[in-house]
């Protein structure tokens, strides 16, 4: 389904919403989601590509600490500010 076809269905359901019950509104939203996101359901059912062995490391924290330390040093040299409270 291309964008033009989706927009036609969307506008039709939007204009008909005035006559819908709450249950029909929910159903129309589900229909639009199924039309707009057909590949999403396929991805959620395919768990074979998910890497569950990954573990976070401290590289980000160390790099962030170095950046904060450098910024504090630069500010102390320029304006007399002694500390930045990022953490």
PyMOL CGO cylinders between C-alpha atoms (Angstrom):
from pymol import cmd
from pymol.cgo import CYLINDER

trace = [
    CYLINDER, 0.00, 0.00, 0.00, 1.41, 3.36, -0.95, 0.3, 1, 1, 1, 1, 1, 1,
    CYLINDER, 1.41, 3.36, -0.95, 0.95, 6.66, 0.86, 0.3, 1, 1, 1, 1, 1, 1,
    CYLINDER, 0.95, 6.66, 0.86, -1.86, 7.86, -1.41, 0.3, 1, 1, 1, 1, 1, 1,
    CYLINDER, -1.86, 7.86, -1.41, -3.92, 4.72, -0.76, 0.3, 1, 1, 1, 1, 1, 1,
    CYLINDER, -3.92, 4.72, -0.76, -3.29, 4.94, 2.99, 0.3, 1, 1, 1, 1, 1, 1,
    CYLINDER, -3.29, 4.94, 2.99, -4.37, 8.60, 3.03, 0.3, 1, 1, 1, 1, 1, 1,
    CYLINDER, -4.37, 8.60, 3.03, -7.61, 7.69, 1.25, 0.3, 1, 1, 1, 1, 1, 1,
    CYLINDER, -7.61, 7.69, 1.25, -8.44, 5.02, 3.85, 0.3, 1, 1, 1, 1, 1, 1,
    CYLINDER, -8.44, 5.02, 3.85, -7.39, 7.35, 6.67, 0.3, 1, 1, 1, 1, 1, 1,
    CYLINDER, -7.39, 7.35, 6.67, -9.60, 10.21, 5.42, 0.3, 1, 1, 1, 1, 1, 1,
    CYLINDER, -9.60, 10.21, 5.42, -12.56, 7.85, 4.92, 0.3, 1, 1, 1, 1, 1, 1,
    CYLINDER, -12.56, 7.85, 4.92, -12.31, 6.51, 8.47, 0.3, 1, 1, 1, 1, 1, 1,
    CYLINDER, -12.31, 6.51, 8.47, -11.71, 9.99, 9.87, 0.3, 1, 1, 1, 1, 1, 1,
    CYLINDER, -11.71, 9.99, 9.87, -14.82, 11.38, 8.17, 0.3, 1, 1, 1, 1, 1, 1,
    CYLINDER, -14.82, 11.38, 8.17, -16.91, 8.38, 9.27, 0.3, 1, 1, 1, 1, 1, 1,
    CYLINDER, -16.91, 8.38, 9.27, -15.73, 8.68, 12.88, 0.3, 1, 1, 1, 1, 1, 1,
    CYLINDER, -15.73, 8.68, 12.88, -18.71, 10.91, 13.65, 0.3, 1, 1, 1, 1, 1, 1,
    CYLINDER, -18.71, 10.91, 13.65, -21.00, 7.90, 13.23, 0.3, 1, 1, 1, 1, 1, 1,
    CYLINDER, -21.00, 7.90, 13.23, -18.80, 5.33, 15.01, 0.3, 1, 1, 1, 1, 1, 1,
    CYLINDER, -18.80, 5.33, 15.01, -19.22, 3.86, 18.44, 0.3, 1, 1, 1, 1, 1, 1,
    CYLINDER, -19.22, 3.86, 18.44, -16.21, 3.80, 20.77, 0.3, 1, 1, 1, 1, 1, 1,
    CYLINDER, -16.21, 3.80, 20.77, -15.56, 0.16, 19.88, 0.3, 1, 1, 1, 1, 1, 1,
    CYLINDER, -15.56, 0.16, 19.88, -15.62, 0.98, 16.17, 0.3, 1, 1, 1, 1, 1, 1,
    CYLINDER, -15.62, 0.98, 16.17, -13.19, 3.86, 16.71, 0.3, 1, 1, 1, 1, 1, 1,
    CYLINDER, -13.19, 3.86, 16.71, -10.75, 1.52, 18.43, 0.3, 1, 1, 1, 1, 1, 1,
    CYLINDER, -10.75, 1.52, 18.43, -11.16, -1.00, 15.62, 0.3, 1, 1, 1, 1, 1, 1,
    CYLINDER, -11.16, -1.00, 15.62, -10.57, 1.68, 12.98, 0.3, 1, 1, 1, 1, 1, 1,
    CYLINDER, -10.57, 1.68, 12.98, -7.35, 2.74, 14.73, 0.3, 1, 1, 1, 1, 1, 1,
    CYLINDER, -7.35, 2.74, 14.73, -6.22, -0.89, 14.79, 0.3, 1, 1, 1, 1, 1, 1,
    CYLINDER, -6.22, -0.89, 14.79, -6.97, -1.21, 11.08, 0.3, 1, 1, 1, 1, 1, 1,
    CYLINDER, -6.97, -1.21, 11.08, -4.94, 1.93, 10.32, 0.3, 1, 1, 1, 1, 1, 1,
    CYLINDER, -4.94, 1.93, 10.32, -2.05, 0.66, 12.44, 0.3, 1, 1, 1, 1, 1, 1,
    CYLINDER, -2.05, 0.66, 12.44, -2.10, -2.68, 10.63, 0.3, 1, 1, 1, 1, 1, 1,
    CYLINDER, -2.10, -2.68, 10.63, -2.07, -0.89, 7.28, 0.3, 1, 1, 1, 1, 1, 1,
    CYLINDER, -2.07, -0.89, 7.28, 0.67, 1.57, 8.20, 0.3, 1, 1, 1, 1, 1, 1,
    CYLINDER, 0.67, 1.57, 8.20, 2.96, -0.76, 10.17, 0.3, 1, 1, 1, 1, 1, 1,
    CYLINDER, 2.96, -0.76, 10.17, 2.76, -4.16, 8.43, 0.3, 1, 1, 1, 1, 1, 1,
    CYLINDER, 2.76, -4.16, 8.43, 6.50, -4.82, 8.76, 0.3, 1, 1, 1, 1, 1, 1,
    CYLINDER, 6.50, -4.82, 8.76, 6.56, -4.03, 12.48, 0.3, 1, 1, 1, 1, 1, 1,
    CYLINDER, 6.56, -4.03, 12.48, 4.60, -7.16, 13.38, 0.3, 1, 1, 1, 1, 1, 1,
    CYLINDER, 4.60, -7.16, 13.38, 7.01, -9.29, 11.37, 0.3, 1, 1, 1, 1, 1, 1,
    CYLINDER, 7.01, -9.29, 11.37, 9.96, -7.82, 13.24, 0.3, 1, 1, 1, 1, 1, 1,
    CYLINDER, 9.96, -7.82, 13.24, 8.43, -8.38, 16.67, 0.3, 1, 1, 1, 1, 1, 1,
    CYLINDER, 8.43, -8.38, 16.67, 7.91, -12.08, 15.89, 0.3, 1, 1, 1, 1, 1, 1,
    CYLINDER, 7.91, -12.08, 15.89, 11.46, -12.63, 14.62, 0.3, 1, 1, 1, 1, 1, 1,
    CYLINDER, 11.46, -12.63, 14.62, 13.70, -12.85, 17.67, 0.3, 1, 1, 1, 1, 1, 1,
    CYLINDER, 13.70, -12.85, 17.67, 16.50, -14.72, 15.88, 0.3, 1, 1, 1, 1, 1, 1,
    CYLINDER, 16.50, -14.72, 15.88, 18.51, -11.55, 15.18, 0.3, 1, 1, 1, 1, 1, 1,
    CYLINDER, 18.51, -11.55, 15.18, 18.40, -10.13, 18.70, 0.3, 1, 1, 1, 1, 1, 1,
    CYLINDER, 18.40, -10.13, 18.70, 21.77, -10.25, 20.45, 0.3, 1, 1, 1, 1, 1, 1,
    CYLINDER, 21.77, -10.25, 20.45, 21.13, -11.10, 24.10, 0.3, 1, 1, 1, 1, 1, 1,
    CYLINDER, 21.13, -11.10, 24.10, 24.83, -11.61, 24.91, 0.3, 1, 1, 1, 1, 1, 1,
    CYLINDER, 24.83, -11.61, 24.91, 25.69, -7.91, 24.86, 0.3, 1, 1, 1, 1, 1, 1,
    CYLINDER, 25.69, -7.91, 24.86, 26.77, -6.42, 28.19, 0.3, 1, 1, 1, 1, 1, 1,
    CYLINDER, 26.77, -6.42, 28.19, 27.36, -2.70, 28.80, 0.3, 1, 1, 1, 1, 1, 1,
    CYLINDER, 27.36, -2.70, 28.80, 30.87, -1.58, 29.63, 0.3, 1, 1, 1, 1, 1, 1,
    CYLINDER, 30.87, -1.58, 29.63, 32.26, 1.41, 31.47, 0.3, 1, 1, 1, 1, 1, 1,
    CYLINDER, 32.26, 1.41, 31.47, 33.67, 3.10, 28.36, 0.3, 1, 1, 1, 1, 1, 1,
    CYLINDER, 33.67, 3.10, 28.36, 30.85, 5.63, 28.15, 0.3, 1, 1, 1, 1, 1, 1,
    CYLINDER, 30.85, 5.63, 28.15, 31.07, 6.54, 31.84, 0.3, 1, 1, 1, 1, 1, 1,
    CYLINDER, 31.07, 6.54, 31.84, 34.85, 6.95, 31.65, 0.3, 1, 1, 1, 1, 1, 1,
    CYLINDER, 34.85, 6.95, 31.65, 34.61, 9.12, 28.55, 0.3, 1, 1, 1, 1, 1, 1,
    CYLINDER, 34.61, 9.12, 28.55, 31.85, 11.22, 30.09, 0.3, 1, 1, 1, 1, 1, 1,
    CYLINDER, 31.85, 11.22, 30.09, 33.89, 11.70, 33.28, 0.3, 1, 1, 1, 1, 1, 1,
    CYLINDER, 33.89, 11.70, 33.28, 36.88, 12.85, 31.21, 0.3, 1, 1, 1, 1, 1, 1,
    CYLINDER, 36.88, 12.85, 31.21, 34.75, 15.34, 29.29, 0.3, 1, 1, 1, 1, 1, 1,
    CYLINDER, 34.75, 15.34, 29.29, 33.27, 16.73, 32.51, 0.3, 1, 1, 1, 1, 1, 1,
    CYLINDER, 33.27, 16.73, 32.51, 36.72, 17.00, 34.10, 0.3, 1, 1, 1, 1, 1, 1,
    CYLINDER, 36.72, 17.00, 34.10, 38.07, 18.84, 31.05, 0.3, 1, 1, 1, 1, 1, 1,
    CYLINDER, 38.07, 18.84, 31.05, 35.08, 21.20, 31.04, 0.3, 1, 1, 1, 1, 1, 1,
    CYLINDER, 35.08, 21.20, 31.04, 35.45, 21.92, 34.76, 0.3, 1, 1, 1, 1, 1, 1,
    CYLINDER, 35.45, 21.92, 34.76, 39.15, 22.65, 34.31, 0.3, 1, 1, 1, 1, 1, 1,
    CYLINDER, 39.15, 22.65, 34.31, 38.49, 24.99, 31.38, 0.3, 1, 1, 1, 1, 1, 1,
    CYLINDER, 38.49, 24.99, 31.38, 35.77, 26.85, 33.29, 0.3, 1, 1, 1, 1, 1, 1,
    CYLINDER, 35.77, 26.85, 33.29, 37.93, 27.15, 36.39, 0.3, 1, 1, 1, 1, 1, 1,
    CYLINDER, 37.93, 27.15, 36.39, 40.72, 28.69, 34.33, 0.3, 1, 1, 1, 1, 1, 1,
    CYLINDER, 40.72, 28.69, 34.33, 38.38, 31.13, 32.58, 0.3, 1, 1, 1, 1, 1, 1,
    CYLINDER, 38.38, 31.13, 32.58, 35.76, 32.37, 35.00, 0.3, 1, 1, 1, 1, 1, 1,
    CYLINDER, 35.76, 32.37, 35.00, 36.40, 31.10, 38.48, 0.3, 1, 1, 1, 1, 1, 1,
    CYLINDER, 36.40, 31.10, 38.48, 33.57, 28.52, 38.40, 0.3, 1, 1, 1, 1, 1, 1,
    CYLINDER, 33.57, 28.52, 38.40, 34.74, 25.57, 40.44, 0.3, 1, 1, 1, 1, 1, 1,
    CYLINDER, 34.74, 25.57, 40.44, 32.38, 22.70, 39.54, 0.3, 1, 1, 1, 1, 1, 1,
    CYLINDER, 32.38, 22.70, 39.54, 29.68, 21.48, 37.20, 0.3, 1, 1, 1, 1, 1, 1,
    CYLINDER, 29.68, 21.48, 37.20, 26.95, 19.37, 38.78, 0.3, 1, 1, 1, 1, 1, 1,
    CYLINDER, 26.95, 19.37, 38.78, 26.19, 16.84, 36.04, 0.3, 1, 1, 1, 1, 1, 1,
    CYLINDER, 26.19, 16.84, 36.04, 25.98, 13.90, 38.43, 0.3, 1, 1, 1, 1, 1, 1,
]
cmd.load_cgo(trace, "trace")
